[in-house]
Amino acid sequence: MKRQIKYFLFCLSILLVGCGPSDEELLKEAESKVISFIDELNMQNFNSAKEIYPDFNNISRYNIPRNFKISSSKFISENKNEVKIIGQYGTDENSRQLQFVLNKIESGSWQINKTKGLSSYYESSLYNILKTSGCMQDIESDVSIHQTCLQMEPKFESMVNKYKNDIENSIVFQSNGSSLSNNFNISISGDLMLKSNSNISIPGFSYDIYIVLYDRNGDISHSVKYEFNSNPILANEYHQIRVFSMDYHPDYRKYSAVVKITDDNFIRSNLAQNGNINCSELLKY
């Protein structure tokens, strides 16, 4: 009788083990936890989101992943207590990837341990230049990416500002090829010529040109913003502007023109793609 009971208990234990959740059910549970996190973010329930993803507290700038859809999920540990889930969010025209790594905790539920693609720094110009320069040691988690970018951002901004000033200063007014005429002491019109000595082109709508008038003492008497900026200022090329009409000022004796960059995104993109800057150089700023 005792032998039969032992045999019964042994079979029952095997049966109970066999009745545990299947691989598919475990993956669905993990996916459901990711969807819950996304829903909490979209509803701006940030405390609830941090319960699902504790390290989310270390990511101060992040994207809200709207229209998130899971594309793949798989176990990444032999004991099947760690899962990687990848999905996309955004629109068909502007889709971005987002990756989650989840672990099973003592309570038996899934918890997000790591993400990649949630931080707003991910795939930014700063991220790309830190990655190519060697300043970014760990690109596998948002927390690491975020902390490195946050630390290096002031240096990157200083570098962008220096390039901006250098480009502006490299664009020189050419008196030869420039001619402004006084129209009966009412208006001024004519052509102005600039020469870019920079290796970087300035896209249209990324700059303003100011026409500067000087008095007989060489002091600035007036400065007027030129109304057209749709044409790019090409690298190492001449750039002519046509002044159709601007107010006449009786005290002006000579004139020039200066360029001020208003949108530096082209500098950021250029540095990230073609900068060839190493980490030691970036650390100098």
C-alpha positions in Angstrom: 0.0 0.0 0.0 2.8 2.4 0.9 4.5 1.6 -2.3 1.4 2.4 -4.3 1.0 5.8 -2.4 4.7 6.7 -3.1 4.2 5.7 -6.8 1.0 7.8 -6.9 2.8 10.8 -5.4 5.7 10.4 -7.8 3.4 10.4 -10.8 1.4 13.3 -9.4 4.6 15.4 -9.1 5.5 14.7 -12.7 2.0 15.5 -13.8 2.1 18.8 -11.9 5.4 19.8 -13.4 4.0 19.0 -16.8 1.0 21.3 -16.1 3.2 24.4 -15.7 2.9 27.3 -18.2 4.1 26.5 -21.7 6.9 28.5 -23.4 4.3 30.3 -25.5 2.3 31.2 -22.3 5.5 32.5 -20.6 6.4 34.7 -23.6 2.8 36.0 -23.7 3.1 36.9 -20.0 6.3 38.9 -20.7 4.8 40.6 -23.7 1.7 41.5 -21.6 4.1 43.2 -19.0 5.7 45.2 -21.8 2.3 46.3 -23.1 1.3 47.3 -19.5 4.5 49.5 -19.3 3.7 51.1 -22.6 0.1 51.8 -21.5 1.3 53.4 -18.2 3.7 55.7 -20.1 1.0 56.7 -22.6 -1.3 57.5 -19.7 1.6 59.3 -17.9 1.3 57.0 -14.9 5.0 57.2 -14.3 5.0 55.7 -10.8 3.2 52.7 -12.1 5.6 52.5 -15.0 8.6 52.5 -12.6 7.1 49.6 -10.7 7.3 47.5 -13.9 10.7 49.0 -14.9 12.6 50.2 -11.9 15.6 51.6 -13.9 13.2 53.9 -15.7 13.9 56.3 -12.9 17.4 56.8 -14.3 16.1 57.9 -17.7 15.1 61.5 -17.5 14.5 62.1 -21.2 12.5 59.5 -23.1 10.2 59.0 -26.0 6.6 58.0 -25.5 6.3 54.9 -27.7 2.9 55.4 -29.3 1.4 52.7 -31.6 3.8 50.2 -30.2 3.7 46.7 -31.8 5.7 43.7 -30.8 7.6 42.0 -33.7 9.5 39.3 -31.8 10.0 37.7 -28.4 12.4 35.0 -27.3 14.1 33.4 -24.3 17.7 34.4 -23.8 18.6 32.1 -20.9 18.6 28.4 -20.6 16.3 28.4 -17.6 13.8 30.6 -19.5 13.7 33.3 -16.8 15.0 36.0 -19.2 13.2 37.2 -22.3 14.1 39.7 -25.0 11.2 41.5 -26.8 11.6 43.8 -29.8 9.0 46.0 -31.3 8.4 49.2 -33.3 6.5 52.4 -32.6 5.6 55.5 -34.5 4.2 55.6 -38.0 4.9 53.6 -41.2 6.8 56.6 -42.5 8.8 57.2 -39.2 9.1 53.9 -37.4 11.6 53.3 -34.6 12.7 50.1 -32.9 12.4 49.5 -29.1 13.9 46.6 -27.2 13.1 45.2 -23.8 14.9 42.6 -21.6 12.7 41.1 -18.8 13.6 38.9 -15.9 11.4 36.7 -13.7 11.5 38.0 -10.1 10.9 36.1 -6.9 7.2 36.7 -7.0 7.1 34.8 -10.3 6.1 37.9 -12.3 8.1 39.5 -15.1 10.0 42.8 -14.6 11.7 44.9 -17.2 15.4 44.9 -16.5 16.7 46.8 -19.5 15.6 48.8 -22.5 17.2 50.1 -25.7 15.5 52.8 -27.8 13.4 54.4 -25.1 15.9 57.2 -24.2 15.5 60.3 -26.5 19.3 60.4 -26.8 19.2 57.1 -28.6 20.2 57.5 -32.3 20.6 61.3 -31.8 23.5 63.2 -33.3 25.1 63.2 -29.8 24.7 59.5 -29.5 26.2 58.8 -32.9 29.2 61.0 -32.4 29.9 59.5 -28.9 29.6 56.0 -30.4 32.0 56.7 -33.3 34.4 58.7 -31.2 34.8 56.0 -28.6 33.2 57.9 -25.7 30.3 55.5 -25.6 31.4 52.3 -24.0 28.1 50.6 -23.5 25.4 50.9 -26.2 23.3 48.0 -25.0 21.1 49.8 -22.5 19.2 53.1 -22.3 20.4 53.8 -18.8 24.1 53.6 -19.9 23.4 55.6 -23.1 21.4 58.2 -21.2 24.0 58.7 -18.5 26.9 59.0 -21.0 25.0 61.4 -23.2 23.9 63.5 -20.3 27.4 63.8 -19.0 28.9 64.6 -22.4 26.2 66.9 -23.7 27.7 70.2 -22.5 31.0 69.4 -24.3 29.1 68.5 -27.4 27.2 71.8 -27.3 30.4 73.7 -26.9 31.9 72.0 -29.9 28.8 72.7 -32.0 28.9 76.3 -31.0 32.6 76.6 -31.9 31.9 75.1 -35.4 28.9 77.5 -35.7 31.1 80.5 -35.0 33.9 79.2 -37.3 31.4 78.8 -40.2 29.9 82.3 -39.6 33.4 83.9 -39.5 34.5 82.0 -42.6 31.8 83.7 -44.7 33.4 87.0 -45.9 31.8 90.0 -47.5 33.2 90.8 -51.0 33.3 94.4 -51.9 34.2 93.4 -55.4 31.0 92.1 -56.9 28.9 94.2 -54.5 27.1 97.3 -55.4 24.3 99.2 -53.6 22.7 102.2 -55.2 20.9 105.2 -53.5 17.5 105.7 -55.1 16.7 109.4 -54.7 17.5 109.3 -50.9 14.4 107.0 -50.5 15.6 103.5 -50.8 18.8 101.4 -51.5 19.0 98.5 -53.9 21.6 96.4 -55.6 23.7 93.2 -55.2 25.9 92.0 -52.4 28.5 89.2 -52.7 29.7 86.8 -50.0 32.4 84.2 -50.2 32.2 81.0 -48.1 35.6 79.7 -47.0 34.0 76.8 -45.0 34.1 73.2 -46.0 30.5 72.8 -44.7 27.5 74.1 -46.7 24.7 75.9 -44.9 21.2 74.6 -45.9 18.5 77.1 -46.9 16.3 78.4 -44.0 19.2 77.7 -41.6 20.6 81.2 -41.5 19.9 84.9 -41.7 21.8 87.5 -43.6 22.1 91.0 -42.1 23.0 94.0 -44.3 25.1 96.3 -42.2 25.4 100.1 -42.8 28.3 102.1 -41.4 28.5 105.9 -40.8 31.5 108.1 -41.7 33.3 107.1 -38.5 33.1 103.4 -39.4 30.6 102.7 -36.7 27.5 100.6 -37.4 24.5 102.9 -38.0 21.9 100.4 -39.1 21.5 96.6 -39.5 18.7 95.1 -41.6 17.8 91.4 -42.0 17.7 90.3 -45.6 14.3 88.7 -46.2 15.3 85.7 -48.4 17.2 82.7 -47.1 15.9 79.8 -49.1 19.0 79.1 -51.1 21.9 77.2 -49.5 25.3 78.9 -48.9 27.5 76.3 -50.6 30.9 75.3 -49.2 33.8 77.2 -50.7 31.6 79.1 -53.1 30.4 82.6 -53.8 26.9 83.6 -52.7 25.2 86.6 -54.2 22.1 88.2 -52.8 19.8 90.8 -54.6 18.6 93.7 -52.5 15.4 94.9 -54.2 14.7 97.7 -51.8 15.6 98.8 -48.3 15.3 102.0 -46.4 17.7 104.8 -47.1 19.7 106.2 -44.2 21.4 109.5 -44.8 24.3 108.8 -42.5 25.6 105.6 -44.2 28.9 105.7 -46.0 29.7 102.0 -46.6 28.1 98.7 -46.2 28.7 95.0 -45.7 26.8 91.8 -44.9 27.2 89.1 -42.2 25.7 85.6 -41.9 24.2 84.3 -38.6 23.2 80.6 -38.4 19.8 80.1 -36.9 19.4 76.3 -37.1 22.6 74.3 -36.3 21.1 70.8 -36.9 23.2 70.5 -40.1 26.3 71.0 -38.0 25.2 68.3 -35.6 24.5 65.9 -38.5 27.8 66.7 -40.2 29.8 66.1 -37.0 28.0 62.8 -36.4 28.4 61.5 -39.9 31.7 63.0 -41.1 33.4 64.5 -38.0 36.0 61.9 -37.5 36.4 63.2 -33.9 38.0 61.0 -31.2 36.9 61.0 -27.6 40.0 62.8 -26.4 39.3 65.7 -28.7 35.7 66.0 -27.6 36.8 66.0 -23.9 38.8 69.2 -24.5 35.6 71.3 -24.9 
